[in-house]
Amino acid sequence: MSGIRLWGAQLALFLSVFIFTHQLVQAEPSGPVVRFAPLPMVSLEQMTREYLPFLDYLEKRSGRRFELAYHASYDELLNALVAGEVDLAYLGPLPYVALTEQTDSIIPIVQLLDSKGASDYTCAIVHFADHPAELMHSGRPHRVALTQPLSTCGYLSVERYLNQHQTSLESEHYEYTYTGSHENVAMWVILDDFDLGGIKTQIARRYQHLGLRIVDETDPVPGFVLVANRATMDAGLIDLIRESMLSLHPRENESDRDVVRAWSANLRYGARTVDEQAYESIRNQWRELKVDLMRSAE
C-alpha cells in the first residue's frame, strides 16, 4: 500500500511539473521580435531602465516578444525606421513629420500625454538675465545654442522666431551650434557661451532661478507620438498596442497608475488618439525651411 501511495505521489508531482512547464511554455512570447526605439535623449543604461517595463507590458498584452533598439542619434533612428530595422518608436513632432515626408510606412498609434494631461507643449527662446534682449550685438555675430537638428525646439523654432523679426539663422549676424540637449542649451546660455537658445518652455522654467529668461514662446506644438512601421508590423498588432495604451488612465485610476509606475515619464501619464491636423503647422514650417536638417543631423 505504501508503494502505491508513493507511486501516486510521484505521479501527482510529475503532473504538476508538467502542467506548470506547459503553462510557462504557453506564456512565453512568440513570433518575430518587435523592435522598439525611443528618441536618443538619455544613455543606454537609463533607457533600458525606463523602457523595459513598458515593453514587458506590451509582451503580456500581445503574446509577442519586444526588444529595445538603441540608436545614438536622431538620424540613426530615422534611417533605421525607413530601412525597416525598427518596428515601433517614440518620436517628437518634428522627427515624426520629417519621417512621414520620406515614407508612408510610418503611421501614428497614439499621442502621449504629460504629467498635467496635456498632449502639446511650447518652445522657448531664451537668453541670460543681464543680456540685452535685442537680436544683434555690435562687433560680432550673435551666438545661438540649439539642441539637435531635428529637435522641434531647435533650429525650427528659433528660425521661426528670427523670421518674425525679418532675419534668419543663416544670416551673417548669427552663428549656431548644436549642443545635444535642452539642458546643455540652458546651461551654456547661463554661462555666457551663447547669447540665445531654443529649448522646451517646461525645461526653461527649471533654470529661471539661475537667471535664464524667456524672450519669446511658440504657439503650442503637438506632443510626442508612438509610431508603428506598417511595412514590418501587422495591422492587428498595431491596433492591439493602440487599444492597450488608450485603455490606461493613470492620472485618474490608481490600478493603472501601478501598471505604469516604473515606465519612462515620457509614457506613464496616458495617451490619446492622434490628431493628425495638429501636425500641419510643423509640416508647413518644415517645407518652408531653406536648409536640409536631415543632412545636418548626419
C-alpha positions as CSV (number, residue, x, y, z in Angstrom):
1,M,0.0,0.0,0.0
2,S,2.8,2.4,0.8
3,G,4.3,1.6,-2.6
4,I,1.0,2.6,-4.3
5,R,0.9,5.8,-2.2
6,L,4.5,6.6,-3.2
7,W,3.8,6.0,-6.9
8,G,0.6,8.1,-6.6
9,A,2.6,11.0,-5.1
10,Q,5.3,10.7,-7.8
11,L,2.6,10.8,-10.5
12,A,1.0,13.8,-8.9
13,L,4.4,15.6,-8.7
14,F,5.1,14.7,-12.4
15,L,1.7,16.0,-13.5
16,S,2.1,19.3,-11.5
17,V,5.5,19.8,-13.0
18,F,4.2,19.0,-16.5
19,I,1.3,21.4,-16.1
20,F,3.5,24.2,-14.7
21,T,6.1,23.7,-17.5
22,H,3.3,23.7,-20.1
23,Q,1.9,27.0,-18.7
24,L,5.4,28.6,-18.9
25,V,5.7,27.5,-22.5
26,Q,2.3,28.8,-23.3
27,A,3.1,32.1,-21.6
28,E,6.4,32.6,-23.4
29,P,6.1,35.3,-26.0
30,S,6.4,34.0,-29.6
31,G,6.7,35.2,-33.2
32,P,9.1,37.8,-34.7
33,V,10.6,40.2,-32.3
34,V,9.1,43.7,-32.3
35,R,11.9,46.3,-32.1
36,F,11.1,49.4,-30.2
37,A,13.3,52.5,-30.3
38,P,12.8,55.7,-28.3
39,L,14.4,59.0,-29.2
40,P,18.0,59.1,-28.0
41,M,17.7,61.6,-25.2
42,V,19.4,59.6,-22.4
43,S,22.1,56.9,-22.0
44,L,21.5,53.3,-23.0
45,E,21.6,52.3,-19.3
46,Q,18.9,54.8,-18.4
47,M,16.9,54.0,-21.5
48,T,16.9,50.3,-20.5
49,R,15.7,51.0,-17.0
50,E,12.9,53.3,-18.3
51,Y,11.5,51.4,-21.2
52,L,11.8,47.7,-20.4
53,P,8.8,47.8,-18.0
54,F,6.8,49.3,-20.9
55,L,7.9,46.5,-23.2
56,D,7.1,43.9,-20.6
57,Y,3.5,45.3,-20.5
58,L,3.2,45.0,-24.3
59,E,4.5,41.5,-24.3
60,K,1.9,40.4,-21.8
61,R,-0.9,42.1,-23.7
62,S,0.1,40.8,-27.1
63,G,2.0,37.5,-26.6
64,R,4.7,38.8,-28.8
65,R,8.4,39.5,-28.0
66,F,9.6,43.0,-27.8
67,E,13.2,44.3,-27.5
68,L,14.8,47.7,-27.1
69,A,16.7,49.1,-30.1
70,Y,19.1,51.8,-29.1
71,H,20.3,54.5,-31.5
72,A,22.7,57.2,-30.5
73,S,21.3,60.0,-32.7
74,Y,18.1,61.2,-34.3
75,D,19.3,60.5,-37.8
76,E,20.3,56.9,-37.0
77,L,16.9,56.2,-35.6
78,L,15.0,57.7,-38.6
79,N,17.3,55.8,-41.0
80,A,16.6,52.6,-39.2
81,L,12.8,53.2,-39.4
82,V,13.0,53.9,-43.1
83,A,15.1,50.8,-43.6
84,G,12.6,48.6,-41.7
85,E,15.1,47.9,-38.9
86,V,12.7,49.4,-36.2
87,D,9.1,48.5,-35.9
88,L,7.9,50.8,-33.1
89,A,9.2,54.2,-32.0
90,Y,8.7,57.1,-29.7
91,L,9.2,60.4,-31.6
92,G,8.9,64.1,-31.2
93,P,6.7,66.1,-33.6
94,L,9.5,67.3,-35.9
95,P,11.1,63.8,-36.3
96,Y,7.7,62.4,-36.9
97,V,6.9,64.9,-39.6
98,A,10.3,64.6,-41.2
99,L,9.9,60.8,-41.4
100,T,6.5,60.9,-42.9
101,E,7.8,63.3,-45.6
102,Q,10.2,60.5,-46.6
103,T,8.0,57.4,-46.4
104,D,4.3,56.4,-46.0
105,S,5.2,53.3,-44.0
106,I,5.2,55.2,-40.6
107,I,1.8,55.7,-39.0
108,P,0.9,57.2,-35.6
109,I,-0.5,54.9,-32.9
110,V,-1.2,57.3,-30.0
111,Q,-0.2,60.8,-28.9
112,L,1.4,60.8,-25.4
113,L,0.2,63.0,-22.5
114,D,2.4,64.8,-20.0
115,S,2.0,64.9,-16.2
116,K,-0.8,67.5,-16.5
117,G,-2.7,65.6,-19.1
118,A,-1.7,67.8,-22.0
119,S,-0.8,66.5,-25.4
120,D,1.1,69.6,-26.6
121,Y,3.8,71.9,-25.4
122,T,5.6,75.1,-26.3
123,C,9.2,76.0,-27.1
124,A,11.0,79.0,-25.5
125,I,13.6,81.3,-27.0
126,V,15.9,82.0,-24.0
127,H,18.8,84.4,-23.0
128,F,20.6,85.3,-19.8
129,A,19.1,87.8,-17.4
130,D,21.8,90.6,-17.8
131,H,22.0,90.4,-21.6
132,P,20.1,92.8,-23.7
133,A,17.1,91.3,-25.5
134,E,17.9,92.8,-28.9
135,L,18.7,90.3,-31.6
136,M,22.2,91.5,-32.6
137,H,25.3,92.6,-30.7
138,S,27.6,95.0,-32.4
139,G,31.1,93.8,-33.4
140,R,30.4,90.0,-33.5
141,P,27.8,87.5,-34.6
142,H,25.0,86.6,-32.2
143,R,25.8,83.1,-30.8
144,V,22.9,80.7,-30.8
145,A,22.7,77.4,-28.9
146,L,20.4,74.7,-30.4
147,T,19.6,71.2,-29.2
148,Q,19.8,68.8,-32.2
149,P,18.9,69.5,-35.9
150,L,15.6,67.5,-35.7
151,S,14.5,68.8,-32.3
152,T,11.3,70.7,-32.6
153,C,12.5,73.4,-30.2
154,G,15.8,73.7,-32.0
155,Y,16.5,75.2,-35.4
156,L,12.8,75.1,-36.5
157,S,11.5,77.2,-33.5
158,V,14.5,79.7,-33.4
159,E,14.3,80.2,-37.1
160,R,10.6,80.9,-36.9
161,Y,11.3,83.5,-34.2
162,L,14.0,85.2,-36.2
163,N,11.9,85.2,-39.3
164,Q,9.3,87.2,-37.5
165,H,12.0,89.8,-36.9
166,Q,13.0,89.8,-40.6
167,T,16.2,87.9,-40.1
168,S,17.5,84.3,-40.1
169,L,19.9,81.8,-38.6
170,E,21.6,81.7,-42.0
171,S,22.4,85.4,-42.0
172,E,25.9,86.6,-41.3
173,H,24.7,88.0,-37.9
174,Y,24.3,84.6,-36.4
175,E,26.5,81.6,-35.5
176,Y,24.6,78.5,-34.3
177,T,25.9,75.3,-32.6
178,Y,24.1,72.0,-31.8
179,T,24.8,71.3,-28.2
180,G,23.0,67.9,-28.0
181,S,20.3,68.5,-25.3
182,H,17.9,71.1,-23.9
183,E,19.8,71.1,-20.6
184,N,23.1,71.9,-22.4
185,V,21.5,74.8,-24.2
186,A,20.2,76.2,-20.9
187,M,23.5,75.9,-19.0
188,W,25.6,77.2,-21.8
189,V,23.4,80.3,-22.2
190,I,23.6,80.9,-18.5
191,L,27.4,80.5,-18.6
192,D,27.6,83.1,-21.4
193,D,28.9,80.7,-24.0
194,F,25.9,81.7,-26.1
195,D,23.6,84.7,-26.4
196,L,20.4,83.0,-27.4
197,G,19.0,79.4,-27.3
198,G,15.9,77.4,-28.1
199,I,14.5,74.8,-25.6
200,K,11.2,73.4,-24.3
201,T,9.5,76.0,-22.1
202,Q,9.0,73.4,-19.4
203,I,12.8,73.0,-19.2
204,A,13.5,76.7,-19.5
205,R,11.4,77.4,-16.3
206,R,13.5,75.0,-14.3
207,Y,16.5,77.3,-14.9
208,Q,14.9,80.6,-14.2
209,H,16.3,80.7,-10.7
210,L,19.8,80.7,-12.3
211,G,19.0,83.8,-14.4
212,L,17.6,82.1,-17.6
213,R,15.0,84.3,-19.2
214,I,12.3,83.6,-21.8
215,V,12.4,86.1,-24.6
216,D,9.6,84.5,-26.6
217,E,7.4,81.4,-26.6
218,T,6.0,79.5,-29.6
219,D,2.4,78.5,-30.1
220,P,1.6,75.1,-28.7
221,V,3.1,72.3,-30.8
222,P,1.6,68.7,-30.8
223,G,3.2,66.4,-28.4
224,F,5.3,63.2,-28.7
225,V,3.8,60.3,-30.6
226,L,4.2,56.5,-30.6
227,V,4.5,55.3,-34.2
228,A,4.5,52.0,-36.0
229,N,6.2,50.8,-39.1
230,R,3.3,49.2,-41.1
231,A,5.8,47.7,-43.5
232,T,7.1,45.4,-40.7
233,M,4.1,45.2,-38.3
234,D,0.7,43.6,-39.0
235,A,-2.4,45.8,-38.6
236,G,-3.8,43.6,-35.8
237,L,-0.8,44.1,-33.6
238,I,-0.8,47.9,-34.2
239,D,-4.5,48.0,-33.2
240,L,-3.8,46.0,-30.1
241,I,-1.0,48.3,-29.0
242,R,-3.2,51.4,-29.6
243,E,-6.1,49.8,-27.6
244,S,-3.6,48.8,-24.8
245,M,-2.3,52.4,-24.5
246,L,-5.7,54.0,-24.7
247,S,-7.2,51.7,-22.1
248,L,-4.8,53.0,-19.4
249,H,-5.9,56.1,-17.4
250,P,-3.1,56.5,-14.8
251,R,-4.0,60.1,-13.9
252,E,-7.4,59.0,-12.7
253,N,-7.1,55.3,-11.9
254,E,-4.9,54.0,-9.2
255,S,-4.6,50.5,-10.5
256,D,-3.5,51.9,-13.9
257,R,-1.0,54.1,-12.1
258,D,0.5,51.0,-10.6
259,V,0.9,49.4,-14.0
260,V,2.9,52.4,-15.4
261,R,4.8,53.4,-12.2
262,A,8.1,52.0,-13.5
263,W,7.7,53.3,-17.1
264,S,9.6,56.3,-18.5
265,A,8.0,59.6,-17.7
266,N,7.6,60.0,-21.4
267,L,4.9,57.2,-21.4
268,R,3.5,56.9,-18.0
269,Y,0.8,59.6,-18.0
270,G,-1.5,58.1,-20.6
271,A,-2.3,58.6,-24.2
272,R,-4.9,60.0,-26.6
273,T,-5.9,59.4,-30.2
274,V,-3.7,61.2,-32.7
275,D,-4.9,64.5,-34.1
276,E,-3.1,64.5,-37.5
277,Q,-4.3,68.0,-38.3
278,A,-2.3,69.3,-35.3
279,Y,1.0,68.4,-37.0
280,E,0.2,70.5,-40.1
281,S,1.8,73.7,-38.8
282,I,5.1,71.8,-38.1
283,R,4.8,70.2,-41.6
284,N,4.4,73.6,-43.2
285,Q,7.4,75.1,-41.4
286,W,9.4,72.0,-42.4
287,R,8.6,72.5,-46.1
288,E,9.5,76.2,-45.9
289,L,13.0,75.7,-44.4
290,K,15.9,76.8,-46.6
291,V,18.3,74.3,-45.1
292,D,18.3,70.4,-45.0
293,L,18.0,69.5,-41.4
294,M,18.1,65.8,-42.3
295,R,21.6,66.3,-43.8
296,S,22.6,68.4,-40.8
297,A,21.6,65.5,-38.5
298,E,24.0,63.1,-40.2
